[in-house]
Amino acid sequence: MSTHIAVIASLGLALLLSPETLLLGLVIASDRKAPRLAAWMYALGGLVGIVFALSVGMMLLPAPHATTAVAAAVDAHRWRRFIIHAVLAAVLLVIGVRRALAAFSDEPVEEPEEEKRTSRLWAGFKARFPSFAHLVDPASDLPREQIGLRGALAGFAVCGLHPKIFPVAIAAGHQIEEMPAHQRVSGVLVFILLGAGATLVPAILEMVRPGSAGAAKDAIERFTKVWGRTVIALLLVGVGLHIARRAWELYPG
């Protein structure tokens, strides 16, 4: 197994164990009218979100065009690679350290729907766009077709835009872009299969045991509160140090 695949798998596992993805999915799947529809649409939206964030990472730094690959262009390209590696390493290390501190301090896992409902940003958004805010609020009583849309939007938002998830997917996409061309498909599949796993858990629970998503939420929260965040911290710190070492190797100075 190549180093690139190991790094991508580590980042995928970090998404798989993410409490934000798991807990929000279980809340969405607890819908009383259409739990299975909500859960599967959440998984679909999460998959689209992961592919979106992964694509951003893969397009972050295209290789210089062959006709412009003179010394100055190559040097500038090397500087850009160094900066991107340094920034990604710093972000992953910060997220990893914050996960570790939260685990060791027994900090409660924040539930995204409660956090946004009490924030000033959410209050301002609700005042400006009441109809859309009503649609995306997990507490809203919606018709069946809008329940599916809410699940898809929630999945896309948490997997494609969340500040603790988005940088991880970008780092994975950048790692995939640095792989040899014939290995990139394997890298994409590994990350998507692992990263999207958390969004599938609520849907699988509803298929196997209908109505169990809400009951499973407390047990999963207890696990992710310590062990999930600890493993994520180790994975992200390890990958962050690897990318930092790579940034040092790319330093043009």
N, C-alpha and C positions, 0 to 999 in steps of 0.2 A: 504493500500500500504506500502510495507516494505521500510526501509531507503535505502537499496541497489537499489531498483527500482527507487526511487526518484533521487538518485545520478546519475544513468545511464541515466534516462530521461533528467536530466539537461545537462549532457555531450552531449547527442544526439541533444538537442536543440541548444547547442553551435555550433555544426557542421551544423545544418540546417540553421542557420543565418550567417554562415561564408561568408564574402564577397569574399574571395579567391575562394571558390568553386562555388559560384553563378556567379561571373563575368567571370571567365574563361569559365564556361559552356556556357554562353551567347555568348562569342566570338567564341567558337567552333561551336555553333549552327547557327552562322551568315554566315556560308560557303554558297557560291552562287551555287555550283553544287549540293550538297547533304546535305542540312541542317538537315533533319530528321535523316538520317543515322548517321551523325556526332553527333547529340544530343543524340540519343539512345545509340550509342557506348560509348559516354562520360559517360552516366549514368551507363552502364555496367562496364566500367573500374573503375568508382568511387565505385561501389558496391564491386568489387574485392579488391580494395585498402582498403576499410573500413574493410572487412573481414580479410585481411592480418594483418592490424595494430591491430585489435581486438584480433586476434589469438596470436600475440606477447605478448600482455598484459595478456592473459589467461595462457600462458606458462611461464610467468615471474618467478613464484616461486611455483613450485609443492610442495605438502605436503610431509613431510618426510615419508619414507617407514616405515611400521609398525614394521619391524624387527630391524630397526635402531633407533627407537624412545626412546632411552635412554636419561638420563638427559642432557648429553652434546650435543647430536644431537638436542634435542628440544630447548635448549638454543641458539644454533647456528642458528637454523631455526627462532627463535624469533628475533634475531639480524638482520637477512636478511630481515624479514618482516618489521621491524622498519625502516631500511635504505631505502627500496623501497617505503614505505609510505612517508617518509620524503622527498625523492627526487621528487616523484610525486606531493606532496603538494607544494613544492617550485616551480616546473615548472609551475603548473597550476596558482599559485598566480602571478608569473612573467608575464605569458601570459595575465592573467586577468587585471593586472595593466597596462600593455602596451596597451591593448585594450581601457581601460578607458581613459588613457592619450591621445590616438589618437582621441577618440571621443570628448573629451573636448577641445582639441586644434584645432579641425576642420581640422585635417590632411587629405589630400586626400587619397582615397583608391588606393593603388598601384595595377596596372594591371600586373599580372604575366608575360604576354608575353612581355610587354615593359621593365619590370625590368630585365628579363633574357637577352634580346637582347642587352642591354647596359652594362651588367656586364662583367668584365674581364673573369670570369669563363665561361660564355656563349661564349665569343669570342675564348677562348682556346679550348673549346669543339667543336665549329664549325670548327676550323682549323684542329683538329685531326680527327673528324668524320663528314666530310661534308655531306655525304649521309643521315646519321641518323638525323643530325641537320636540314637538309632540310625537312625531314619527319615530325619532331615534331614542326617546326616553323609554327604558325598559319597563317602567311602571305604567306606561300608557296602555289603555284597553283599545286594541286596534282590530279591524276586520282581518280575515285570514290572509288575503293577498298582501296587505301591508305588513303583517307579521313576518313574512318571508323576506320582504324588502328590508325591514329593520335588522333582521339577522344578518343579511348579506352586508349591509353598511357597517354594522358593528364588527364583523369579521375583517372587512377590508381596513377599517380604521385602526384596529388594534394590531394587526399584522403588517400593515403597510405604512402606518403613520406614527405609531406610538414611539415616544423618544427612547424607550428602553429596548425596543424591538427593531426599529428602522436602522440604527447604526450597525447592528449585528448582521442584518441581511445585506447591507451595503458592503460590509467587510467580506462576507462570503462571496458576493458578486465580484468584488475586486480580486479575490483569490482565484476564482474561476477564470477570470480574464487573463491571469498570469500563467494559467496551465497551458500545456501543449494543446493544440487545436483538437487532436483526436481524443483527449481526455475530458474535454469540457462538458460533454453531454453527461458523462458519469458524475461529474461534480454537481451539475444542476439537479440531477435526479436524487443524489444523496441528500442534498440540502433540502429540497422540496419535500421528500418523503419524511425526513425527520422533523423539519420545521412545521409542516402542516399536520403532524401527528396530534398536537395538542388541540387543534380545532376539530379533529375527528372524534375525540374522546366523548364529548357530550352527545353527538349523534349516535355513536356506537352504544352508549349507555341507554339511550332512548329506544334503540332497536332491540337490545337484549332484555332490558327491564324497563318498560314504559313507566314514566313518572319517577324514575330513580335519580334524575339529574340533581334535583334540589336536595335530596337526602345525601348524595355523594359529595356535595359541596363542602360540608364541614370537614369530612375526612380528608379530602384533597387539600383543603386549606391548611389543615394541621401538618400535612406532609410537606407542602411547599413552603410553609412558614420557616422551617429550619433546614430540612434536608434538600429540598428543591433549590433554595437560594444558595445554600452552601456549595452544591455541585455546580450551579451556574457560575458562582464566583470563581471557583477553581478553573473551570473551563475558560472563562473570559480572561482571567488574569494570565493563564498559560498562553492563550492565543495572542493576547496583547503583548506579552513579552517576546513571543516569536516574531510578530510584525515589527516590534521596536528594534529587534536585532537586524531584521531585514532592512529597516530604514537606515540603521547605522551603516550597513554595507553599501547602501545606495548613496550615502552622503558624498556629494561631489567635491567637497572642500579638501 
